[in-house]
Amino acid sequence: MIRRILLILLILLLVPARGIDRMLLRSRWSPWARRLFYVPNIVLALLLVYAGVFETYSMQADRWKGLLLAASLCVLVPETLLWLCLLLASALRKWPRWSRALKYVGVFVAAAAFGSMIYGFTRGFKRITVVRFDYFSADIPPAFNDYRIVQISDLHIGTLRSHPEVVGRIVDSVLARQPDLIVLTGDLVNYRAEELEPFADELKRLQAPDGVLSIMGNHDYLTYYDWPDDDARLAQVAALQDAQRALGWTLLLNANAVVSREGDSIAFVGLENDGPPRFPALADLEKAREGLTDSLFQIALEHDPSYWDRAIVDSTNLPLTLSGHTHGMQLRLFGWSPAAWFYPRWGGVYSAESGQTLYVSQGVGQVLLPFRLGAWPEINLITLHSAE
C-alpha cells in the first residue's frame, strides 16, 4: 500500500514544508529553528522510503506501517492546508489586510486539522454509528414487510486486535437492532485467517432468527501477505472459510440462500469478490442464481460496488445489491470523500434508470490503521417494505 502512494506522500511532506518556510518562517525564525522545523518531515520521508522499498505484508508490518502513516498524516495534512492558505495570501499581497488575515486563517485551519487528525486516530474509529436505509418495492412479498437486515462490511478485524472492546461494541450494536437477518459483505480480515481467532467467542454472539450470511471480500483471499507459495495461501483461505462456518455463519461462494416465512420467500445471492484489475475477479452470477426463479425477489451481496455497473445493471433483473469495500476512504468532510476519486459509487444509495438499487456501506472497520474522520464506522440497518 505505501509503495503505491509513496510519491504522493513524499511530495506532500516536503513541498508544503518548503513553502511554509519561505513564506512564513524565513522572516520570523532563526536559521537553526527553521532547520529544526524540517526534521520531522525529513525523518518521516526517509522512513516512508524505507517502508515503501522494502514493503512486506504481515500483521506486525501492518502495525508499524499504520503508525508511520498516522504520524505522516498528522504532519502533512495540517502543513498542506497552511501552505495552500499562504499561497492564496501571497496571491492577494496587493491587498495587505486580506493577505494578513489569510495567514491567520491558515494557522487556525492547520491547528484544527491537526486536532481532527488526532481525534480520528484516537476516537474516530471507535465512533460506531447506525445508518438506516428503507427500501420500498411492490415486489417484496407481504410476509417480508418491515423485514430487518443488518449489514456489516469491511470489519478488517486484525486492525482491531489492540482494541477488542470495539468489536464487542459492534456486536452489541448489531444485536440491539433486533435484525431478522445479518449479512457480512466481505473483508473480514486483513492478511491471515488467524486474525479471527481472538474474536471467535465475540463473533459467535452474532445471531438472528434467519441466520448470518457472509461473502468474500478482496482481503479475504489473503493476497496481501507474503506467502511462500500459492498453495499456502489457498490453505489459509480455506481455513478462513471454515472458521466462518464454525461461527455458525452461512458462507455464500457464488451461491444463494432462500429465506421463507408465512409461505413467502426471498433469496440472497452471494457473489465472490469481483473487482477491477489487481483485485480478485471471481463472481459467477449464473452459478450464484442456480435454482432461483425470476418471480422470486432477490437481493445480491457483492463486496465491490463496481461490479454493479459492470454486471448487474441492465444485465439482470436483480432489484437490490448490497456492497462495501470503499470505506469512504475513512475520511468524509462536508459530504465529500476522496473515495469519489476512485469509485463513482462509494457510499450510500444509488439508483439506475432501470429501477435497480445499489447500497454501499462505508464499513465498520479500518484497513492498515485505525482512523476514521467523518466517514464514521457504520453498521447498516436495511428495512424492506412491500410497497411502492
C-alpha positions in Angstrom: 0.0 0.0 0.0 2.7 2.5 0.9 4.6 1.8 -2.3 1.6 2.8 -4.3 1.2 6.2 -2.7 4.8 6.8 -1.8 5.5 9.6 -4.3 2.3 11.5 -3.2 3.3 11.2 0.4 6.8 12.5 -0.2 5.6 15.4 -2.2 3.1 16.4 0.5 5.7 16.0 3.2 8.4 18.1 1.5 6.8 20.7 -0.8 4.4 22.3 1.6 7.1 22.4 4.3 9.4 24.2 1.9 6.6 26.7 1.0 5.8 27.4 4.7 9.5 28.0 5.4 9.8 30.5 2.5 6.5 32.4 3.0 6.2 32.4 6.8 9.2 31.2 8.8 12.1 32.9 7.0 11.2 36.4 8.3 10.3 35.2 11.8 12.5 32.3 12.9 16.3 31.9 13.3 18.1 29.7 10.8 18.5 26.9 13.4 14.8 27.0 14.3 14.0 26.7 10.6 16.2 23.7 10.2 14.6 22.0 13.2 11.2 22.6 11.5 12.2 20.3 8.7 13.4 17.4 11.0 10.1 15.6 11.4 9.3 15.8 7.7 12.7 14.5 6.7 12.7 11.7 9.2 9.2 10.6 8.1 10.1 10.8 4.4 13.2 8.6 5.0 11.1 6.1 6.9 8.4 6.1 4.2 11.0 5.4 1.5 12.4 2.5 3.5 8.9 1.1 4.2 7.9 1.5 0.5 11.1 0.0 -0.9 11.1 -3.0 1.5 7.4 -3.2 2.0 6.1 -6.5 3.4 2.6 -7.6 4.3 2.1 -9.1 7.7 0.3 -8.3 10.9 3.4 -6.9 12.5 4.4 -4.9 9.4 0.8 -3.7 9.3 1.1 -2.2 12.8 4.3 -0.3 12.0 3.1 0.9 8.7 -0.1 2.1 10.3 1.8 4.1 12.9 4.1 5.6 10.2 1.1 6.6 8.1 -0.6 8.1 11.1 2.4 10.2 12.0 2.8 11.3 8.4 -0.8 12.3 8.0 -0.7 14.3 11.3 2.1 16.3 9.8 1.4 16.6 6.1 -2.4 17.4 6.3 -2.0 20.5 8.6 1.1 21.7 6.7 -0.6 21.3 3.3 -3.6 23.3 4.4 -1.4 26.0 5.9 0.7 26.1 2.7 -2.4 26.5 0.5 -3.6 29.4 2.6 -0.2 31.0 2.4 -0.2 30.7 -1.4 -3.6 32.4 -1.5 -2.3 35.1 0.8 0.7 35.6 -1.4 -1.6 36.0 -4.4 -3.5 38.7 -2.6 -0.5 40.6 -1.4 -1.8 43.8 -3.2 -4.5 43.8 -0.5 -2.4 43.6 2.7 -5.3 43.3 5.1 -6.8 40.3 3.3 -3.4 38.7 2.8 -2.6 39.1 6.6 -6.0 37.7 7.5 -5.5 34.6 5.3 -2.2 33.8 7.1 -4.0 33.8 10.5 -6.8 31.7 8.9 -4.1 29.3 7.6 -2.6 28.9 11.1 -6.1 28.3 12.6 -7.1 25.7 9.9 -3.8 23.9 10.3 -4.3 23.7 14.1 -7.9 22.5 13.6 -6.7 19.9 11.1 -4.1 18.6 13.5 -6.6 18.2 16.2 -9.1 16.5 13.9 -6.4 14.0 12.8 -5.6 13.2 16.4 -9.3 12.7 17.1 -9.6 10.4 14.1 -6.7 8.2 15.2 -7.7 8.1 18.9 -11.5 8.3 19.0 -13.0 8.4 15.5 -12.5 4.7 14.7 -14.5 3.9 17.8 -17.4 6.1 17.0 -19.8 3.4 15.8 -22.9 4.7 14.0 -26.1 3.1 12.8 -27.1 4.1 9.3 -30.7 3.3 8.3 -32.0 2.6 4.8 -35.6 1.9 4.0 -36.1 0.0 0.7 -39.6 0.0 -0.8 -40.8 -2.3 -3.6 -44.1 -3.8 -4.5 -42.2 -7.0 -5.4 -41.3 -7.7 -1.8 -43.7 -10.4 -0.5 -46.1 -9.1 2.2 -44.7 -11.5 4.8 -41.4 -9.6 4.4 -42.8 -6.2 5.0 -40.7 -4.5 7.7 -38.1 -7.2 7.4 -34.9 -6.0 9.1 -31.4 -6.8 7.7 -28.2 -5.6 9.4 -25.3 -5.3 7.1 -21.7 -5.5 8.4 -19.0 -4.7 5.9 -15.2 -4.4 6.0 -14.7 -5.4 9.6 -10.9 -5.9 9.0 -10.8 -7.4 12.4 -7.0 -7.7 12.5 -6.7 -3.9 12.7 -8.8 -4.0 15.9 -6.6 -6.6 17.7 -5.4 -3.9 20.1 -9.0 -2.7 20.6 -11.1 -5.8 21.4 -13.7 -3.7 23.2 -14.6 -2.1 19.8 -15.5 -5.5 18.4 -17.7 -6.1 21.4 -19.5 -2.7 20.9 -20.0 -3.6 17.2 -21.7 -6.9 18.1 -23.8 -5.2 20.8 -24.9 -2.6 18.4 -25.9 -5.2 15.8 -27.9 -7.2 18.3 -29.6 -4.1 19.6 -31.2 -3.6 16.1 -33.0 -6.9 16.5 -32.4 -8.0 13.0 -34.2 -10.7 11.2 -31.0 -11.5 9.3 -27.4 -10.4 9.4 -25.2 -10.2 6.3 -21.5 -9.6 6.2 -20.3 -8.2 2.8 -16.7 -9.1 2.9 -13.2 -8.1 4.1 -13.5 -9.9 7.5 -9.7 -9.9 7.9 -6.6 -8.2 6.5 -3.9 -10.8 5.9 -4.4 -14.1 7.7 -7.1 -16.4 8.9 -5.7 -16.4 12.4 -6.8 -12.8 12.9 -10.2 -14.2 13.6 -9.2 -16.5 16.4 -9.1 -14.0 19.3 -12.6 -12.8 18.5 -14.3 -16.1 17.8 -16.4 -16.1 21.0 -17.4 -12.5 20.5 -18.5 -13.1 16.8 -20.4 -16.2 17.8 -22.8 -13.8 19.5 -23.9 -12.5 16.1 -27.2 -14.4 15.7 -30.6 -13.6 14.1 -33.8 -15.6 13.5 -32.9 -16.2 9.9 -29.1 -16.6 10.5 -26.0 -14.9 9.4 -24.8 -14.8 5.7 -21.3 -14.0 4.6 -19.4 -13.4 1.4 -15.8 -12.9 0.5 -14.1 -9.5 0.0 -10.7 -8.9 -1.7 -8.8 -9.1 1.6 -10.4 -12.4 2.4 -8.4 -14.1 -0.4 -5.3 -13.2 1.6 -3.3 -11.9 -1.4 -1.6 -9.1 0.7 0.6 -11.4 2.7 4.0 -12.7 1.6 3.2 -16.5 1.4 5.9 -19.0 0.4 3.7 -20.2 -2.4 0.1 -20.1 -3.6 -0.8 -23.4 -2.0 -0.1 -22.0 1.4 -2.3 -19.0 0.7 -5.2 -21.2 -0.5 -4.9 -23.4 2.6 -5.3 -20.2 4.7 -8.3 -19.1 2.6 -9.9 -22.5 3.2 -9.1 -22.1 6.9 -10.8 -18.7 7.0 -13.8 -20.1 5.3 -14.0 -23.0 7.7 -13.6 -20.6 10.6 -16.7 -18.6 9.4 -18.7 -21.8 9.1 -17.6 -22.7 12.7 -19.1 -19.5 13.9 -22.5 -20.7 12.6 -22.5 -18.4 9.5 -23.6 -19.5 6.1 -20.8 -18.6 3.6 -22.1 -18.0 0.1 -19.4 -18.7 -2.5 -21.3 -17.9 -5.8 -24.4 -19.5 -4.1 -27.7 -18.4 -2.8 -29.8 -18.8 0.3 -33.6 -18.7 0.3 -35.4 -17.3 3.4 -39.0 -18.3 3.9 -41.8 -17.1 6.2 -45.6 -17.5 6.2 -45.5 -19.2 2.8 -43.5 -16.3 1.1 -39.8 -16.4 0.2 -36.9 -14.1 -0.8 -33.4 -15.1 -1.9 -30.0 -13.7 -1.2 -27.5 -14.1 -4.0 -23.9 -14.3 -2.6 -21.2 -13.5 -5.1 -17.4 -13.9 -4.6 -15.4 -10.7 -4.9 -15.2 -9.2 -8.4 -13.2 -6.0 -8.8 -11.2 -4.3 -11.5 -7.6 -5.5 -12.2 -5.4 -6.1 -9.2 -8.5 -7.2 -7.2 -9.8 -10.8 -7.4 -12.5 -11.2 -10.1 -14.3 -14.5 -9.2 -18.0 -13.7 -9.3 -20.2 -16.2 -11.2 -23.6 -14.7 -11.3 -25.2 -17.6 -13.3 -23.9 -20.1 -10.8 -24.9 -18.0 -7.8 -28.6 -17.8 -9.1 -28.9 -21.5 -9.8 -32.3 -22.9 -8.8 -33.9 -19.4 -8.4 -36.9 -18.3 -10.4 -37.4 -14.8 -11.8 -40.6 -14.4 -9.8 -38.6 -14.7 -6.5 -37.4 -11.4 -5.0 -33.6 -11.5 -4.9 -31.0 -9.4 -3.1 -27.4 -9.6 -4.4 -24.4 -9.5 -2.0 -21.2 -8.3 -3.7 -18.2 -6.8 -1.9 -17.0 -4.5 -4.7 -19.6 -1.9 -5.8 -18.0 -1.5 -9.2 -19.5 -5.0 -10.1 -23.0 -3.5 -10.0 -22.3 -1.3 -13.0 -20.3 -4.0 -14.8 -22.5 -7.0 -14.5 -25.8 -6.2 -12.7 -27.4 -3.0 -14.0 -29.3 -3.6 -17.3 -27.8 -7.1 -17.5 -30.0 -8.7 -14.8 -33.3 -8.1 -13.1 -31.7 -8.0 -9.6 -33.5 -5.2 -7.8 -31.2 -4.6 -4.9 -27.5 -5.1 -4.3 -25.6 -4.6 -1.1 -21.9 -3.8 -1.2 -19.0 -2.3 0.8 -15.3 -2.1 0.0 -14.6 1.6 -0.3 -14.6 2.6 3.5 -15.4 6.1 2.3 -11.6 6.2 2.4 -12.2 6.5 6.1 -12.4 10.3 5.6 -15.5 12.3 4.8 -15.9 16.1 5.0 -19.0 18.1 4.2 -20.5 15.1 2.4 -17.4 14.6 0.2 -14.8 11.8 0.4 -11.6 11.1 -1.5 -13.1 7.7 -2.3 -15.0 9.6 -5.1 -11.7 9.8 -7.0 -11.6 6.0 -7.3 -15.2 4.9 -7.0 -18.2 6.7 -8.6 -20.4 4.8 -6.1 -18.6 4.9 -2.8 -21.2 5.2 -0.1 -25.0 5.3 0.3 -27.9 4.7 -2.1 -27.6 4.7 -5.9 -30.4 4.1 -8.4 -30.3 3.2 -12.1 -32.8 4.2 -14.7 -33.9 0.5 -14.7 -35.1 1.0 -11.2 -32.3 -1.2 -9.7 -30.7 0.0 -6.5 -27.2 -0.3 -5.1 -26.5 0.3 -1.4 -22.8 0.8 -0.4 -21.8 0.5 3.2 -18.8 2.6 4.3 -17.8 -0.2 6.6 -17.3 -0.6 10.3 -13.5 -1.4 10.3 -10.3 0.1 9.0 -7.6 -1.3 6.8 -4.0 -0.8 7.9 -4.5 1.8 10.5 -7.4 2.6 13.0 -8.5 6.0 11.7 -11.9 7.5 10.9 -12.9 11.1 10.4 -16.4 12.0 9.1 -16.8 8.6 7.5 -17.5 7.1 10.9 -17.6 3.3 11.3 -21.1 2.2 10.4 -23.4 -0.8 10.7 -26.3 -0.6 8.3 -29.9 -1.3 9.1 -31.8 -2.1 5.9 -35.6 -2.4 6.3 -37.7 -3.9 3.5 -41.1 -2.5 2.8 -43.6 -4.3 0.5 -45.0 -1.1 -1.1 -44.1 1.3 -3.9 
